[in-house]
Amino acid sequence: MARNRPDHAGCRRRILRRRFVTIRLSAAGEGIYLRGGPDAVLLIHGLTGTPTEMRFVARRLNADGFTVWVPRLRGHCRSEAELVRTGWRDWYDGVEEALVRLHASARRVFVGGLSMGALLSLRLALKCRHLVSGTALYSTTLFYDGWSIPRLRFLLPLILKSPFARRYRFVEAYPFGIKDARLRDIIVTRMSRGDSAAAGFSATPGASLIELRQLIARVKRDLPLITTPTLIVHARDDDMTSPRNADYVARRLSGPVRQILLDDCYHMITIDQQREEVAQQTAAFFRSLPLPPIAGRPIFDQPRGA
């Protein structure tokens, strides 16, 4: 159907507007930018999360020669009120713009995301497929079916359709996606202090969950249209989203897929006990992908008269 076809017009317009780009980061929580070689990686944090949850992987990829950017999703790392003023289209538009800015000075760009960030990565692979050379999906979140999720989770769709949906708040439960006890204690302390720039929010507003459900529906619908080479990394004991999420994606993508299950961590695999494995597998996967036939060739032809 026509509505399911990738539309690259938005990416094209952004490319033509941003031929030469300087990335500047100012205040804390704005993001992480690490200059490296000609191959770049865009890393995307999760819903109510922060760029900090991607910092370890970003540094390891940069040490391996990649230029890495972890932008702050719009509405995040501030107040809950600011978060609920944004929706999934705002979050996607922000990472699409970041992708185009990276591509302006890179030989090729890879995209990786955690939890909801994995969904945004998949949407980039569809909507801007000519800009994305490969994707890495960490703890992909399509179904909240992990062992720490309350048994009454089946009521959540009904709650989000009710008049009280925007008053609802989904509060994360122990162990908060982290198996490493020392790290978990640090993050819980920061969340209790309200340090959203460092630790994100401890609860997800109902309005944001409604937006997430809309994004999930679109990503699930479009999975068969995605042909980008993809690495899928998930924890066997993910406390929030079971490996069923990874299997669901792997079975429906139309491109090459490599799937890895981790045995010693929970949902937040980019910071938990096997974060080194996550970073190493990501770097190896991206390095294994062949260069384009003519390196550096523009993705879109420059308009005549430009």
C-alpha positions as protocol buffer text, in pm:
chain_id: "A"
residue {
  index: 1
  type: MET
  ca { x: 0 y: 0 z: 0 }
}
residue {
  index: 2
  type: ALA
  ca { x: 120 y: 350 z: -79 }
}
residue {
  index: 3
  type: ARG
  ca { x: 109 y: 463 z: 283 }
}
residue {
  index: 4
  type: ASN
  ca { x: 369 y: 200 z: 375 }
}
residue {
  index: 5
  type: ARG
  ca { x: 627 y: 309 z: 122 }
}
residue {
  index: 6
  type: PRO
  ca { x: 940 y: 477 z: 261 }
}
residue {
  index: 7
  type: ASP
  ca { x: 928 y: 851 z: 200 }
}
residue {
  index: 8
  type: HIS
  ca { x: 1278 y: 999 z: 181 }
}
residue {
  index: 9
  type: ALA
  ca { x: 1170 y: 1355 z: 101 }
}
residue {
  index: 10
  type: GLY
  ca { x: 1226 y: 1475 z: 456 }
}
residue {
  index: 11
  type: CYS
  ca { x: 1577 y: 1329 z: 467 }
}
residue {
  index: 12
  type: ARG
  ca { x: 1654 y: 1477 z: 124 }
}
residue {
  index: 13
  type: ARG
  ca { x: 1544 y: 1827 z: 225 }
}
residue {
  index: 14
  type: ARG
  ca { x: 1754 y: 1810 z: 542 }
}
residue {
  index: 15
  type: ILE
  ca { x: 2061 y: 1694 z: 345 }
}
residue {
  index: 16
  type: LEU
  ca { x: 2037 y: 1979 z: 96 }
}
residue {
  index: 17
  type: ARG
  ca { x: 2002 y: 2232 z: 379 }
}
residue {
  index: 18
  type: ARG
  ca { x: 2294 y: 2094 z: 581 }
}
residue {
  index: 19
  type: ARG
  ca { x: 2585 y: 2028 z: 349 }
}
residue {
  index: 20
  type: PHE
  ca { x: 2844 y: 2149 z: 603 }
}
residue {
  index: 21
  type: VAL
  ca { x: 2771 y: 2104 z: 972 }
}
residue {
  index: 22
  type: THR
  ca { x: 2938 y: 2174 z: 1304 }
}
residue {
  index: 23
  type: ILE
  ca { x: 2795 y: 1987 z: 1602 }
}
residue {
  index: 24
  type: ARG
  ca { x: 2807 y: 2184 z: 1927 }
}
residue {
  index: 25
  type: LEU
  ca { x: 2700 y: 2058 z: 2267 }
}
residue {
  index: 26
  type: SER
  ca { x: 2662 y: 2298 z: 2556 }
}
residue {
  index: 27
  type: ALA
  ca { x: 2478 y: 2220 z: 2877 }
}
residue {
  index: 28
  type: ALA
  ca { x: 2501 y: 1891 z: 3064 }
}
residue {
  index: 29
  type: GLY
  ca { x: 2249 y: 1640 z: 2940 }
}
residue {
  index: 30
  type: GLU
  ca { x: 2250 y: 1782 z: 2588 }
}
residue {
  index: 31
  type: GLY
  ca { x: 2430 y: 1481 z: 2448 }
}
residue {
  index: 32
  type: ILE
  ca { x: 2764 y: 1317 z: 2381 }
}
residue {
  index: 33
  type: TYR
  ca { x: 2977 y: 1383 z: 2073 }
}
residue {
  index: 34
  type: LEU
  ca { x: 3307 y: 1202 z: 2021 }
}
residue {
  index: 35
  type: ARG
  ca { x: 3504 y: 1278 z: 1706 }
}
residue {
  index: 36
  type: GLY
  ca { x: 3674 y: 983 z: 1541 }
}
residue {
  index: 37
  type: GLY
  ca { x: 3721 y: 838 z: 1196 }
}
residue {
  index: 38
  type: PRO
  ca { x: 3511 y: 862 z: 877 }
}
residue {
  index: 39
  type: ASP
  ca { x: 3254 y: 604 z: 991 }
}
residue {
  index: 40
  type: ALA
  ca { x: 2999 y: 745 z: 1234 }
}
residue {
  index: 41
  type: VAL
  ca { x: 2748 y: 596 z: 1479 }
}
residue {
  index: 42
  type: LEU
  ca { x: 2429 y: 761 z: 1600 }
}
residue {
  index: 43
  type: LEU
  ca { x: 2322 y: 615 z: 1937 }
}
residue {
  index: 44
  type: ILE
  ca { x: 1970 y: 676 z: 2068 }
}
residue {
  index: 45
  type: HIS
  ca { x: 1868 y: 646 z: 2433 }
}
residue {
  index: 46
  type: GLY
  ca { x: 1534 y: 519 z: 2561 }
}
residue {
  index: 47
  type: LEU
  ca { x: 1206 y: 676 z: 2668 }
}
residue {
  index: 48
  type: THR
  ca { x: 1253 y: 882 z: 2988 }
}
residue {
  index: 49
  type: GLY
  ca { x: 1625 y: 798 z: 2963 }
}
residue {
  index: 50
  type: THR
  ca { x: 1934 y: 1008 z: 2903 }
}
residue {
  index: 51
  type: PRO
  ca { x: 2242 y: 1007 z: 2676 }
}
residue {
  index: 52
  type: THR
  ca { x: 2436 y: 879 z: 2978 }
}
residue {
  index: 53
  type: GLU
  ca { x: 2290 y: 530 z: 2930 }
}
residue {
  index: 54
  type: MET
  ca { x: 2475 y: 512 z: 2597 }
}
residue {
  index: 55
  type: ARG
  ca { x: 2801 y: 668 z: 2717 }
}
residue {
  index: 56
  type: PHE
  ca { x: 2998 y: 347 z: 2776 }
}
residue {
  index: 57
  type: VAL
  ca { x: 2917 y: 204 z: 2433 }
}
residue {
  index: 58
  type: ALA
  ca { x: 2986 y: 544 z: 2276 }
}
residue {
  index: 59
  type: ARG
  ca { x: 3332 y: 562 z: 2429 }
}
residue {
  index: 60
  type: ARG
  ca { x: 3420 y: 207 z: 2327 }
}
residue {
  index: 61
  type: LEU
  ca { x: 3307 y: 266 z: 1970 }
}
residue {
  index: 62
  type: ASN
  ca { x: 3505 y: 589 z: 1959 }
}
residue {
  index: 63
  type: ALA
  ca { x: 3814 y: 407 z: 2086 }
}
residue {
  index: 64
  type: ASP
  ca { x: 3763 y: 168 z: 1794 }
}
residue {
  index: 65
  type: GLY
  ca { x: 3778 y: 459 z: 1551 }
}
residue {
  index: 66
  type: PHE
  ca { x: 3414 y: 562 z: 1508 }
}
residue {
  index: 67
  type: THR
  ca { x: 3278 y: 913 z: 1535 }
}
residue {
  index: 68
  type: VAL
  ca { x: 2986 y: 886 z: 1779 }
}
residue {
  index: 69
  type: TRP
  ca { x: 2694 y: 1112 z: 1861 }
}
residue {
  index: 70
  type: VAL
  ca { x: 2436 y: 1049 z: 2133 }
}
residue {
  index: 71
  type: PRO
  ca { x: 2179 y: 1330 z: 2111 }
}
residue {
  index: 72
  type: ARG
  ca { x: 1927 y: 1412 z: 2380 }
}
residue {
  index: 73
  type: LEU
  ca { x: 1576 y: 1318 z: 2270 }
}
residue {
  index: 74
  type: ARG
  ca { x: 1345 y: 1616 z: 2260 }
}
residue {
  index: 75
  type: GLY
  ca { x: 1164 y: 1676 z: 2588 }
}
residue {
  index: 76
  type: HIS
  ca { x: 1401 y: 1454 z: 2785 }
}
residue {
  index: 77
  type: CYS
  ca { x: 1644 y: 1528 z: 3071 }
}
residue {
  index: 78
  type: ARG
  ca { x: 1435 y: 1820 z: 3193 }
}
residue {
  index: 79
  type: SER
  ca { x: 1097 y: 1806 z: 3366 }
}
residue {
  index: 80
  type: GLU
  ca { x: 808 y: 1566 z: 3328 }
}
residue {
  index: 81
  type: ALA
  ca { x: 597 y: 1857 z: 3207 }
}
residue {
  index: 82
  type: GLU
  ca { x: 840 y: 1919 z: 2922 }
}
residue {
  index: 83
  type: LEU
  ca { x: 844 y: 1551 z: 2833 }
}
residue {
  index: 84
  type: VAL
  ca { x: 465 y: 1526 z: 2796 }
}
residue {
  index: 85
  type: ARG
  ca { x: 466 y: 1826 z: 2564 }
}
residue {
  index: 86
  type: THR
  ca { x: 651 y: 1610 z: 2311 }
}
residue {
  index: 87
  type: GLY
  ca { x: 549 y: 1295 z: 2127 }
}
residue {
  index: 88
  type: TRP
  ca { x: 702 y: 1021 z: 1917 }
}
residue {
  index: 89
  type: ARG
  ca { x: 712 y: 1240 z: 1607 }
}
residue {
  index: 90
  type: ASP
  ca { x: 920 y: 1497 z: 1796 }
}
residue {
  index: 91
  type: TRP
  ca { x: 1157 y: 1226 z: 1915 }
}
residue {
  index: 92
  type: TYR
  ca { x: 1187 y: 1085 z: 1565 }
}
residue {
  index: 93
  type: ASP
  ca { x: 1236 y: 1424 z: 1397 }
}
residue {
  index: 94
  type: GLY
  ca { x: 1520 y: 1499 z: 1637 }
}
residue {
  index: 95
  type: VAL
  ca { x: 1711 y: 1180 z: 1561 }
}
residue {
  index: 96
  type: GLU
  ca { x: 1646 y: 1211 z: 1188 }
}
residue {
  index: 97
  type: GLU
  ca { x: 1802 y: 1556 z: 1198 }
}
residue {
  index: 98
  type: ALA
  ca { x: 2098 y: 1416 z: 1393 }
}
residue {
  index: 99
  type: LEU
  ca { x: 2140 y: 1140 z: 1133 }
}
residue {
  index: 100
  type: VAL
  ca { x: 2150 y: 1390 z: 849 }
}
residue {
  index: 101
  type: ARG
  ca { x: 2400 y: 1609 z: 1033 }
}
residue {
  index: 102
  type: LEU
  ca { x: 2630 y: 1314 z: 1093 }
}
residue {
  index: 103
  type: HIS
  ca { x: 2598 y: 1199 z: 734 }
}
residue {
  index: 104
  type: ALA
  ca { x: 2707 y: 1540 z: 607 }
}
residue {
  index: 105
  type: SER
  ca { x: 3067 y: 1470 z: 709 }
}
residue {
  index: 106
  type: ALA
  ca { x: 3082 y: 1089 z: 736 }
}
residue {
  index: 107
  type: ARG
  ca { x: 3171 y: 814 z: 491 }
}
residue {
  index: 108
  type: ARG
  ca { x: 2882 y: 607 z: 626 }
}
residue {
  index: 109
  type: VAL
  ca { x: 2657 y: 617 z: 932 }
}
residue {
  index: 110
  type: PHE
  ca { x: 2533 y: 337 z: 1156 }
}
residue {
  index: 111
  type: VAL
  ca { x: 2247 y: 370 z: 1404 }
}
residue {
  index: 112
  type: GLY
  ca { x: 2195 y: 200 z: 1740 }
}
residue {
  index: 113
  type: GLY
  ca { x: 1927 y: 240 z: 2003 }
}
residue {
  index: 114
  type: LEU
  ca { x: 1822 y: 112 z: 2345 }
}
residue {
  index: 115
  type: SER
  ca { x: 1462 y: 11 z: 2421 }
}
residue {
  index: 116
  type: MET
  ca { x: 1247 y: 278 z: 2253 }
}
residue {
  index: 117
  type: GLY
  ca { x: 1569 y: 402 z: 2093 }
}
residue {
  index: 118
  type: ALA
  ca { x: 1576 y: 72 z: 1905 }
}
residue {
  index: 119
  type: LEU
  ca { x: 1233 y: 154 z: 1761 }
}
residue {
  index: 120
  type: LEU
  ca { x: 1353 y: 495 z: 1647 }
}
residue {
  index: 121
  type: SER
  ca { x: 1655 y: 325 z: 1490 }
}
residue {
  index: 122
  type: LEU
  ca { x: 1425 y: 93 z: 1295 }
}
residue {
  index: 123
  type: ARG
  ca { x: 1217 y: 385 z: 1174 }
}
residue {
  index: 124
  type: LEU
  ca { x: 1532 y: 563 z: 1057 }
}
residue {
  index: 125
  type: ALA
  ca { x: 1634 y: 248 z: 871 }
}
residue {
  index: 126
  type: LEU
  ca { x: 1301 y: 264 z: 689 }
}
residue {
  index: 127
  type: LYS
  ca { x: 1249 y: 636 z: 632 }
}
residue {
  index: 128
  type: CYS
  ca { x: 1615 y: 722 z: 563 }
}
residue {
  index: 129
  type: ARG
  ca { x: 1733 y: 383 z: 444 }
}
residue {
  index: 130
  type: HIS
  ca { x: 1990 y: 529 z: 203 }
}
residue {
  index: 131
  type: LEU
  ca { x: 2161 y: 705 z: 493 }
}
residue {
  index: 132
  type: VAL
  ca { x: 2180 y: 408 z: 732 }
}
residue {
  index: 133
  type: SER
  ca { x: 2448 y: 146 z: 663 }
}
residue {
  index: 134
  type: GLY
  ca { x: 2354 y: -78 z: 957 }
}
residue {
  index: 135
  type: THR
  ca { x: 2156 y: -83 z: 1280 }
}
residue {
  index: 136
  type: ALA
  ca { x: 2212 y: -221 z: 1630 }
}
residue {
  index: 137
  type: LEU
  ca { x: 1903 y: -287 z: 1841 }
}
residue {
  index: 138
  type: TYR
  ca { x: 1950 y: -313 z: 2218 }
}
residue {
  index: 139
  type: SER
  ca { x: 1661 y: -448 z: 2430 }
}
residue {
  index: 140
  type: THR
  ca { x: 1402 y: -372 z: 2164 }
}
residue {
  index: 141
  type: THR
  ca { x: 1071 y: -282 z: 2327 }
}
residue {
  index: 142
  type: LEU
  ca { x: 751 y: -392 z: 2155 }
}
residue {
  index: 143
  type: PHE
  ca { x: 588 y: -578 z: 2446 }
}
residue {
  index: 144
  type: TYR
  ca { x: 629 y: -503 z: 2817 }
}
residue {
  index: 145
  type: ASP
  ca { x: 640 y: -870 z: 2914 }
}
residue {
  index: 146
  type: GLY
  ca { x: 949 y: -903 z: 3135 }
}
residue {
  index: 147
  type: TRP
  ca { x: 947 y: -1082 z: 3468 }
}
residue {
  index: 148
  type: SER
  ca { x: 940 y: -761 z: 3676 }
}
residue {
  index: 149
  type: ILE
  ca { x: 633 y: -619 z: 3501 }
}
residue {
  index: 150
  type: PRO
  ca { x: 313 y: -649 z: 3712 }
}
residue {
  index: 151
  type: ARG
  ca { x: 85 y: -939 z: 3624 }
}
residue {
  index: 152
  type: LEU
  ca { x: -198 y: -697 z: 3555 }
}
residue {
  index: 153
  type: ARG
  ca { x: -3 y: -551 z: 3264 }
}
residue {
  index: 154
  type: PHE
  ca { x: -272 y: -681 z: 3027 }
}
residue {
  index: 155
  type: LEU
  ca { x: -490 y: -399 z: 3161 }
}
residue {
  index: 156
  type: LEU
  ca { x: -247 y: -131 z: 3041 }
}
residue {
  index: 157
  type: PRO
  ca { x: -398 y: -95 z: 2690 }
}
residue {
  index: 158
  type: LEU
  ca { x: -740 y: -43 z: 2848 }
}
residue {
  index: 159
  type: ILE
  ca { x: -601 y: 216 z: 3089 }
}
residue {
  index: 160
  type: LEU
  ca { x: -433 y: 407 z: 2806 }
}
residue {
  index: 161
  type: LYS
  ca { x: -763 y: 421 z: 2615 }
}
residue {
  index: 162
  type: SER
  ca { x: -955 y: 550 z: 2917 }
}
residue {
  index: 163
  type: PRO
  ca { x: -1027 y: 917 z: 3005 }
}
residue {
  index: 164
  type: PHE
  ca { x: -775 y: 882 z: 3289 }
}
residue {
  index: 165
  type: ALA
  ca { x: -484 y: 780 z: 3066 }
}
residue {
  index: 166
  type: ARG
  ca { x: -298 y: 1109 z: 3090 }
}
residue {
  index: 167
  type: ARG
  ca { x: -312 y: 1096 z: 3469 }
}
residue {
  index: 168
  type: TYR
  ca { x: -157 y: 750 z: 3475 }
}
residue {
  index: 169
  type: ARG
  ca { x: 213 y: 704 z: 3555 }
}
residue {
  index: 170
  type: PHE
  ca { x: 398 y: 377 z: 3501 }
}
residue {
  index: 171
  type: VAL
  ca { x: 646 y: 347 z: 3789 }
}
residue {
  index: 172
  type: GLU
  ca { x: 950 y: 128 z: 3726 }
}
residue {
  index: 173
  type: ALA
  ca { x: 992 y: -161 z: 3967 }
}
residue {
  index: 174
  type: TYR
  ca { x: 1297 y: -325 z: 4119 }
}
residue {
  index: 175
  type: PRO
  ca { x: 1554 y: -407 z: 3979 }
}
residue {
  index: 176
  type: PHE
  ca { x: 1506 y: -113 z: 3740 }
}
residue {
  index: 177
  type: GLY
  ca { x: 1660 y: -296 z: 3444 }
}
residue {
  index: 178
  type: ILE
  ca { x: 2001 y: -335 z: 3609 }
}
residue {
  index: 179
  type: LYS
  ca { x: 2157 y: -654 z: 3746 }
}
residue {
  index: 180
  type: ASP
  ca { x: 2477 y: -486 z: 3868 }
}
residue {
  index: 181
  type: ALA
  ca { x: 2386 y: -408 z: 4232 }
}
residue {
  index: 182
  type: ARG
  ca { x: 2645 y: -132 z: 4280 }
}
residue {
  index: 183
  type: LEU
  ca { x: 2541 y: 51 z: 3964 }
}
residue {
  index: 184
  type: ARG
  ca { x: 2174 y: 3 z: 4045 }
}
residue {
  index: 185
  type: ASP
  ca { x: 2217 y: 168 z: 4386 }
}
residue {
  index: 186
  type: ILE
  ca { x: 2389 y: 468 z: 4227 }
}
residue {
  index: 187
  type: ILE
  ca { x: 2115 y: 518 z: 3970 }
}
residue {
  index: 188
  type: VAL
  ca { x: 1833 y: 472 z: 4222 }
}
residue {
  index: 189
  type: THR
  ca { x: 1995 y: 736 z: 4444 }
}
residue {
  index: 190
  type: ARG
  ca { x: 2015 y: 980 z: 4153 }
}
residue {
  index: 191
  type: MET
  ca { x: 1655 y: 916 z: 4053 }
}
residue {
  index: 192
  type: SER
  ca { x: 1538 y: 973 z: 4410 }
}
residue {
  index: 193
  type: ARG
  ca { x: 1715 y: 1310 z: 4403 }
}
residue {
  index: 194
  type: GLY
  ca { x: 1533 y: 1406 z: 4085 }
}
residue {
  index: 195
  type: ASP
  ca { x: 1851 y: 1417 z: 3877 }
}
residue {
  index: 196
  type: SER
  ca { x: 1675 y: 1358 z: 3544 }
}
residue {
  index: 197
  type: ALA
  ca { x: 1977 y: 1473 z: 3340 }
}
residue {
  index: 198
  type: ALA
  ca { x: 2189 y: 1190 z: 3480 }
}
residue {
  index: 199
  type: ALA
  ca { x: 1942 y: 912 z: 3560 }
}
residue {
  index: 200
  type: GLY
  ca { x: 1621 y: 991 z: 3374 }
}
residue {
  index: 201
  type: PHE
  ca { x: 1277 y: 958 z: 3530 }
}
residue {
  index: 202
  type: SER
  ca { x: 1164 y: 682 z: 3764 }
}
residue {
  index: 203
  type: ALA
  ca { x: 813 y: 688 z: 3615 }
}
residue {
  index: 204
  type: THR
  ca { x: 673 y: 720 z: 3264 }
}
residue {
  index: 205
  type: PRO
  ca { x: 373 y: 952 z: 3217 }
}
residue {
  index: 206
  type: GLY
  ca { x: 62 y: 805 z: 3059 }
}
residue {
  index: 207
  type: ALA
  ca { x: 80 y: 1059 z: 2777 }
}
residue {
  index: 208
  type: SER
  ca { x: 427 y: 934 z: 2684 }
}
residue {
  index: 209
  type: LEU
  ca { x: 310 y: 571 z: 2695 }
}
residue {
  index: 210
  type: ILE
  ca { x: 32 y: 657 z: 2452 }
}
residue {
  index: 211
  type: GLU
  ca { x: 293 y: 802 z: 2218 }
}
residue {
  index: 212
  type: LEU
  ca { x: 511 y: 494 z: 2260 }
}
residue {
  index: 213
  type: ARG
  ca { x: 221 y: 265 z: 2170 }
}
residue {
  index: 214
  type: GLN
  ca { x: 164 y: 463 z: 1851 }
}
residue {
  index: 215
  type: LEU
  ca { x: 531 y: 431 z: 1758 }
}
residue {
  index: 216
  type: ILE
  ca { x: 529 y: 58 z: 1834 }
}
residue {
  index: 217
  type: ALA
  ca { x: 229 y: 7 z: 1606 }
}
residue {
  index: 218
  type: ARG
  ca { x: 403 y: 178 z: 1316 }
}
residue {
  index: 219
  type: VAL
  ca { x: 731 y: -5 z: 1364 }
}
residue {
  index: 220
  type: LYS
  ca { x: 560 y: -345 z: 1386 }
}
residue {
  index: 221
  type: ARG
  ca { x: 368 y: -271 z: 1067 }
}
residue {
  index: 222
  type: ASP
  ca { x: 680 y: -166 z: 877 }
}
residue {
  index: 223
  type: LEU
  ca { x: 930 y: -434 z: 985 }
}
residue {
  index: 224
  type: PRO
  ca { x: 902 y: -635 z: 659 }
}
residue {
  index: 225
  type: LEU
  ca { x: 996 y: -322 z: 461 }
}
residue {
  index: 226
  type: ILE
  ca { x: 1332 y: -282 z: 638 }
}
residue {
  index: 227
  type: THR
  ca { x: 1631 y: -432 z: 455 }
}
residue {
  index: 228
  type: THR
  ca { x: 1919 y: -272 z: 649 }
}
residue {
  index: 229
  type: PRO
  ca { x: 2170 y: -517 z: 806 }
}
residue {
  index: 230
  type: THR
  ca { x: 2076 y: -542 z: 1172 }
}
residue {
  index: 231
  type: LEU
  ca { x: 2238 y: -660 z: 1495 }
}
residue {
  index: 232
  type: ILE
  ca { x: 1986 y: -754 z: 1766 }
}
residue {
  index: 233
  type: VAL
  ca { x: 2117 y: -781 z: 2123 }
}
residue {
  index: 234
  type: HIS
  ca { x: 1888 y: -882 z: 2410 }
}
residue {
  index: 235
  type: ALA
  ca { x: 1922 y: -1024 z: 2761 }
}
residue {
  index: 236
  type: ARG
  ca { x: 1775 y: -1368 z: 2830 }
}
residue {
  index: 237
  type: ASP
  ca { x: 1664 y: -1240 z: 3173 }
}
residue {
  index: 238
  type: ASP
  ca { x: 1544 y: -898 z: 3058 }
}
residue {
  index: 239
  type: ASP
  ca { x: 1320 y: -785 z: 3343 }
}
residue {
  index: 240
  type: MET
  ca { x: 1112 y: -549 z: 3129 }
}
residue {
  index: 241
  type: THR
  ca { x: 1093 y: -693 z: 2778 }
}
residue {
  index: 242
  type: SER
  ca { x: 1145 y: -1064 z: 2723 }
}
residue {
  index: 243
  type: PRO
  ca { x: 1352 y: -1212 z: 2436 }
}
residue {
  index: 244
  type: ARG
  ca { x: 1021 y: -1254 z: 2253 }
}
residue {
  index: 245
  type: ASN
  ca { x: 1072 y: -893 z: 2145 }
}
residue {
  index: 246
  type: ALA
  ca { x: 1403 y: -974 z: 1978 }
}
residue {
  index: 247
  type: ASP
  ca { x: 1260 y: -1286 z: 1812 }
}
residue {
  index: 248
  type: TYR
  ca { x: 961 y: -1093 z: 1682 }
}
residue {
  index: 249
  type: VAL
  ca { x: 1185 y: -838 z: 1510 }
}
residue {
  index: 250
  type: ALA
  ca { x: 1435 y: -1092 z: 1378 }
}
residue {
  index: 251
  type: ARG
  ca { x: 1164 y: -1301 z: 1212 }
}
residue {
  index: 252
  type: ARG
  ca { x: 1007 y: -1006 z: 1032 }
}
residue {
  index: 253
  type: LEU
  ca { x: 1299 y: -796 z: 905 }
}
residue {
  index: 254
  type: SER
  ca { x: 1379 y: -844 z: 537 }
}
residue {
  index: 255
  type: GLY
  ca { x: 1753 y: -776 z: 561 }
}
residue {
  index: 256
  type: PRO
  ca { x: 2049 y: -966 z: 713 }
}
residue {
  index: 257
  type: VAL
  ca { x: 2012 y: -1018 z: 1089 }
}
residue {
  index: 258
  type: ARG
  ca { x: 2256 y: -1124 z: 1359 }
}
residue {
  index: 259
  type: GLN
  ca { x: 2097 y: -1202 z: 1696 }
}
residue {
  index: 260
  type: ILE
  ca { x: 2282 y: -1226 z: 2028 }
}
residue {
  index: 261
  type: LEU
  ca { x: 2139 y: -1324 z: 2368 }
}
residue {
  index: 262
  type: LEU
  ca { x: 2325 y: -1215 z: 2682 }
}
residue {
  index: 263
  type: ASP
  ca { x: 2330 y: -1427 z: 2999 }
}
residue {
  index: 264
  type: ASP
  ca { x: 2436 y: -1188 z: 3278 }
}
residue {
  index: 265
  type: CYS
  ca { x: 2236 y: -866 z: 3258 }
}
residue {
  index: 266
  type: TYR
  ca { x: 1886 y: -722 z: 3254 }
}
residue {
  index: 267
  type: HIS
  ca { x: 1714 y: -463 z: 3034 }
}
residue {
  index: 268
  type: MET
  ca { x: 1975 y: -185 z: 3043 }
}
residue {
  index: 269
  type: ILE
  ca { x: 2238 y: -384 z: 2855 }
}
residue {
  index: 270
  type: THR
  ca { x: 2441 y: -77 z: 2753 }
}
residue {
  index: 271
  type: ILE
  ca { x: 2535 y: -6 z: 3115 }
}
residue {
  index: 272
  type: ASP
  ca { x: 2490 y: -341 z: 3290 }
}
residue {
  index: 273
  type: GLN
  ca { x: 2739 y: -621 z: 3356 }
}
residue {
  index: 274
  type: GLN
  ca { x: 2787 y: -718 z: 2990 }
}
residue {
  index: 275
  type: ARG
  ca { x: 2822 y: -367 z: 2850 }
}
residue {
  index: 276
  type: GLU
  ca { x: 3172 y: -450 z: 2723 }
}
residue {
  index: 277
  type: GLU
  ca { x: 3030 y: -741 z: 2523 }
}
residue {
  index: 278
  type: VAL
  ca { x: 2761 y: -514 z: 2382 }
}
residue {
  index: 279
  type: ALA
  ca { x: 3018 y: -260 z: 2267 }
}
residue {
  index: 280
  type: GLN
  ca { x: 3254 y: -521 z: 2120 }
}
residue {
  index: 281
  type: GLN
  ca { x: 2979 y: -699 z: 1930 }
}
residue {
  index: 282
  type: THR
  ca { x: 2850 y: -368 z: 1795 }
}
residue {
  index: 283
  type: ALA
  ca { x: 3191 y: -255 z: 1670 }
}
residue {
  index: 284
  type: ALA
  ca { x: 3261 y: -595 z: 1513 }
}
residue {
  index: 285
  type: PHE
  ca { x: 2923 y: -602 z: 1339 }
}
residue {
  index: 286
  type: PHE
  ca { x: 2958 y: -253 z: 1194 }
}
residue {
  index: 287
  type: ARG
  ca { x: 3315 y: -323 z: 1080 }
}
residue {
  index: 288
  type: SER
  ca { x: 3198 y: -644 z: 909 }
}
residue {
  index: 289
  type: LEU
  ca { x: 2963 y: -458 z: 675 }
}
residue {
  index: 290
  type: PRO
  ca { x: 3109 y: -377 z: 332 }
}
residue {
  index: 291
  type: LEU
  ca { x: 3179 y: -24 z: 221 }
}
residue {
  index: 292
  type: PRO
  ca { x: 2947 y: 122 z: -44 }
}
residue {
  index: 293
  type: PRO
  ca { x: 3063 y: 61 z: -404 }
}
residue {
  index: 294
  type: ILE
  ca { x: 3186 y: 420 z: -437 }
}
residue {
  index: 295
  type: ALA
  ca { x: 3283 y: 553 z: -95 }
}
residue {
  index: 296
  type: GLY
  ca { x: 3185 y: 911 z: -36 }
}
residue {
  index: 297
  type: ARG
  ca { x: 2935 y: 926 z: -324 }
}
residue {
  index: 298
  type: PRO
  ca { x: 2639 y: 1152 z: -233 }
}
residue {
  index: 299
  type: ILE
  ca { x: 2323 y: 966 z: -144 }
}
residue {
  index: 300
  type: PHE
  ca { x: 2112 y: 1209 z: -346 }
}
residue {
  index: 301
  type: ASP
  ca { x: 2215 y: 1390 z: -663 }
}
residue {
  index: 302
  type: GLN
  ca { x: 2263 y: 1763 z: -620 }
}
residue {
  index: 303
  type: PRO
  ca { x: 1981 y: 1956 z: -790 }
}
residue {
  index: 304
  type: ARG
  ca { x: 2077 y: 2128 z: -1113 }
}
residue {
  index: 305
  type: GLY
  ca { x: 2162 y: 2491 z: -1066 }
}
residue {
  index: 306
  type: ALA
  ca { x: 2250 y: 2446 z: -700 }
}
